[in-house]
Amino acid sequence: MRLKSLVSVVFTFACAVGCAGPSGSIGPSAGGTQSFATCPPPPAIPTPIPAWLAYPPNGSTSVSTAIGQIIEQGAEEPPMSGLSIVISSSAGKVPLGAPTVAPSPFPSPFSSTPPNYGTTGPYMSIPLPALSPNTAYSVVQQYTGWSNNPPQCSATITQSVGGFTTGQ
């Protein structure tokens, strides 16, 4: 019976010390208690317009390795600090030229600007070097956005724009 009482006293003491649950601090530090990390509210900066791949049309196959440009709508206007368009394949990222206003009419297979699928940004041409044959390319936009994941309160956000595959 004495052992049972001793176990009960030890459990009661241990629970009194450690069973209180979270209290907003994680233990003593030089200045008293240390608070849990939190992120401030999200900043009042706009999220970029979702872009979409207009040329070559998203999902195209047998695209020329000498296409010379992609045309996408949205995301580039107004220019956002930290926003980038990335084209990559299994071989890595493709170096891109500076975006300019898209040509009119669009290159083949379009004879005119394709319909607007709900986005409001302008059409932009992004110069490309020669691409590799028989390769799948993905086009994404990336920007730094708010993330409530303390201590990281920002993160790189990646949104798909589209993709295509080159031919021979």
C-alpha positions as CSV (number, residue, x, y, z in Angstrom):
1,M,0.0,0.0,0.0
2,R,2.9,2.3,0.8
3,L,4.3,1.9,-2.7
4,K,0.9,2.7,-4.3
5,S,0.8,6.0,-2.2
6,L,4.3,6.9,-3.2
7,V,3.5,6.3,-6.9
8,S,0.4,8.5,-6.6
9,V,2.4,11.3,-4.9
10,V,5.1,11.2,-7.6
11,F,2.5,11.1,-10.4
12,T,0.6,14.0,-8.9
13,F,3.8,16.1,-8.5
14,A,4.9,15.3,-12.1
15,C,1.5,16.1,-13.5
16,A,1.4,19.4,-11.5
17,V,4.7,20.3,-13.1
18,G,4.2,19.1,-16.7
19,C,0.5,18.5,-17.3
20,A,-0.6,22.1,-17.5
21,G,-0.5,22.1,-21.3
22,P,0.8,24.9,-23.6
23,S,1.1,28.3,-21.8
24,G,2.5,30.6,-24.5
25,S,6.1,30.0,-23.5
26,I,8.7,27.4,-24.1
27,G,10.8,27.7,-21.0
28,P,13.1,30.1,-19.2
29,S,15.7,32.3,-21.0
30,A,17.9,35.1,-20.0
31,G,15.0,37.5,-20.0
32,G,12.3,35.3,-18.4
33,T,10.2,33.3,-20.8
34,Q,10.6,32.8,-24.5
35,S,7.4,33.3,-26.6
36,F,6.2,31.0,-29.4
37,A,7.2,32.3,-32.8
38,T,4.3,33.9,-34.8
39,C,4.1,35.7,-38.2
40,P,2.5,39.1,-38.6
41,P,-0.6,39.4,-40.7
42,P,-0.1,39.1,-44.5
43,P,1.2,42.3,-46.1
44,A,-1.2,44.4,-48.2
45,I,0.6,43.6,-51.5
46,P,-1.2,42.1,-54.5
47,T,-1.0,38.5,-55.6
48,P,0.0,38.4,-59.2
49,I,-2.6,37.8,-61.9
50,P,-2.5,34.1,-62.8
51,A,-0.8,33.8,-66.1
52,W,-1.5,31.2,-68.8
53,L,0.5,30.0,-71.8
54,A,-0.9,31.3,-75.0
55,Y,1.8,30.4,-77.5
56,P,2.6,27.6,-78.0
57,P,-0.8,26.6,-76.8
58,N,-0.7,24.8,-73.5
59,G,-0.2,21.0,-74.0
60,S,1.2,21.4,-77.6
61,T,3.4,18.7,-78.9
62,S,6.0,18.7,-81.8
63,V,6.8,22.3,-81.0
64,S,9.8,23.6,-83.0
65,T,13.1,23.7,-81.1
66,A,13.7,27.1,-82.8
67,I,10.4,28.6,-81.5
68,G,12.3,31.7,-80.3
69,Q,9.6,32.9,-77.8
70,I,6.7,31.9,-75.6
71,I,3.7,34.2,-75.3
72,E,1.8,34.3,-72.0
73,Q,-1.0,36.4,-70.7
74,G,-1.0,38.0,-67.2
75,A,1.6,38.2,-64.5
76,E,3.9,40.7,-66.1
77,E,1.8,43.8,-65.9
78,P,2.1,45.7,-63.8
79,P,5.6,44.4,-63.1
80,M,5.8,42.9,-59.6
81,S,9.0,42.9,-57.6
82,G,10.3,39.3,-57.3
83,L,7.9,37.8,-59.9
84,S,9.6,35.6,-62.5
85,I,8.6,33.2,-65.3
86,V,10.6,30.0,-65.3
87,I,10.8,27.5,-68.1
88,S,12.4,24.2,-67.3
89,S,12.8,20.6,-68.4
90,S,14.5,17.6,-66.9
91,A,17.8,19.2,-68.0
92,G,17.1,22.3,-65.9
93,K,16.0,25.9,-66.3
94,V,16.1,27.7,-69.7
95,P,17.6,31.2,-69.7
96,L,15.0,33.7,-70.8
97,G,15.2,37.2,-72.4
98,A,13.4,40.3,-71.1
99,P,9.6,40.2,-71.7
100,T,8.2,42.5,-74.4
101,V,4.7,43.2,-75.8
102,A,3.5,40.2,-77.8
103,P,3.5,40.5,-81.7
104,S,0.2,40.9,-83.5
105,P,-0.9,38.7,-85.0
106,F,0.5,35.8,-83.0
107,P,2.8,33.4,-84.7
108,S,1.2,30.2,-86.2
109,P,-0.9,28.3,-85.2
110,F,-2.8,31.5,-84.3
111,S,-3.7,34.1,-86.9
112,S,-4.9,36.5,-84.2
113,T,-4.8,36.8,-80.4
114,P,-6.5,33.8,-78.7
115,P,-9.5,34.5,-76.6
116,N,-9.1,35.7,-73.1
117,Y,-9.8,32.9,-70.6
118,G,-10.7,35.1,-67.7
119,T,-7.4,36.8,-67.0
120,T,-6.9,40.5,-67.5
121,G,-3.2,40.9,-68.1
122,P,-1.6,41.8,-71.4
123,Y,0.0,39.3,-73.7
124,M,3.8,39.3,-73.3
125,S,6.5,37.7,-75.5
126,I,9.4,36.1,-73.6
127,P,12.4,35.3,-75.8
128,L,13.9,31.8,-75.7
129,P,17.1,30.2,-76.9
130,A,17.1,27.1,-79.1
131,L,15.4,24.3,-77.2
132,S,16.3,20.6,-77.0
133,P,14.5,18.2,-79.3
134,N,11.9,15.7,-77.9
135,T,11.8,17.4,-74.5
136,A,8.9,18.3,-72.3
137,Y,9.0,21.9,-70.9
138,S,7.0,23.3,-68.1
139,V,6.3,27.1,-67.6
140,V,5.6,28.4,-64.1
141,Q,5.5,31.8,-62.5
142,Q,7.2,32.3,-59.1
143,Y,7.0,35.0,-56.6
144,T,7.6,35.6,-52.9
145,G,4.4,35.5,-50.9
146,W,3.2,35.3,-47.3
147,S,3.5,32.1,-45.4
148,N,2.3,31.5,-41.9
149,N,5.0,29.0,-41.0
150,P,7.1,30.5,-38.3
151,P,9.9,31.4,-38.3
152,Q,9.5,31.6,-42.1
153,C,6.8,34.2,-42.7
154,S,7.4,34.2,-46.5
155,A,7.8,31.5,-49.1
156,T,8.4,31.1,-52.9
157,I,5.0,30.5,-54.4
158,T,4.9,28.6,-57.7
159,Q,1.9,28.6,-60.1
160,S,1.7,26.6,-63.3
161,V,1.4,28.6,-66.5
162,G,1.4,25.6,-68.9
163,G,3.7,23.4,-70.8
164,F,4.6,22.0,-74.2
165,T,6.8,19.3,-75.8
166,T,9.3,19.9,-78.6
167,G,9.6,17.7,-81.7
168,Q,12.6,16.5,-83.6
